Amino acid sequence: MPSYEQLSELLDSVSTVLLTVECQQGVVGPDSALPELAREARSSGALRNVARLVAAAHETGVQVVHAIAERRPDGRGASRNARLFRAAERLPVQQLSGSTAVRVAPPIEVAEEDLVVRRLHGLSPIHGTDVDALLRNLGCRTLIVTGVSANVAIPNAVFDAVNLGYTAVVPADAVAGVPAEYTPAMIRHTLALVATVSTTDEVLGCLKRPRPRA
């Protein structure tokens, strides 16, 4: 884990953006298409920690971006080149554009100043979406990555962020995947090599620290 000073240096409110990944009702909500993942996101406290980080970002002026995965009812433009996509087409709950399933899930609150980026294809919340351009326009240097799943979208987001020149910070207790034991192993053996791994409380402490007077 980084020292408080090291993490504080990374988490400057002007150049930091908080990214929530697929924290939508059809993924982590009570009527999820992926009930095992939804249970883990809630029982582990990961979803609650994402909500705490979002609330702190709103209080401290850190920009929040919500990355949502969805599909058109007719499936146009959707990816079909992997087993995951084909399996998703058969799920009883579909992440259809405009439906309840693609709304950000409670207890996360969406503020007027938040940005919501929706994608119709692929696995990454960054590659092939508007996220990179938005981050650059916002002056982002550090990206806090939270949400689900530790199996696919979270690693994609971290790798893409690093490849694009951002510094990635991953609060390990604000990320979930299945099975439960996979998430800490993946973070320790993979994400820790390319991102700064921390906890929600450590990030909150840095975001809420007193600012020096000008």
Number of C-alpha atoms within 10 A of each C-alpha: 11 11 10 13 10 12 20 17 10 18 23 17 19 15 17 27 25 22 25 29 26 26 28 27 21 27 29 29 24 15 15 21 21 17 15 15 22 26 18 19 29 16 12 16 16 23 29 18 26 27 23 19 27 28 18 17 21 18 11 14 14 22 21 24 23 23 25 23 25 23 21 14 11 8 14 10 11 17 15 15 9 9 8 12 15 13 10 15 15 10 12 11 15 21 27 18 18 12 12 15 24 22 20 24 21 16 14 19 14 20 11 7 11 17 16 17 17 19 20 20 19 19 19 21 28 25 17 13 17 15 21 18 10 14 20 12 9 14 12 20 19 23 26 24 26 33 30 27 23 24 15 13 21 27 20 17 22 26 19 18 24 15 11 12 10 21 20 25 26 24 25 24 23 25 27 31 26 17 12 15 10 13 18 17 11 15 21 12 9 12 22 16 10 16 21 19 20 20 16 18 14 16 21 19 15 19 23 13 11 8 9 5 4 3
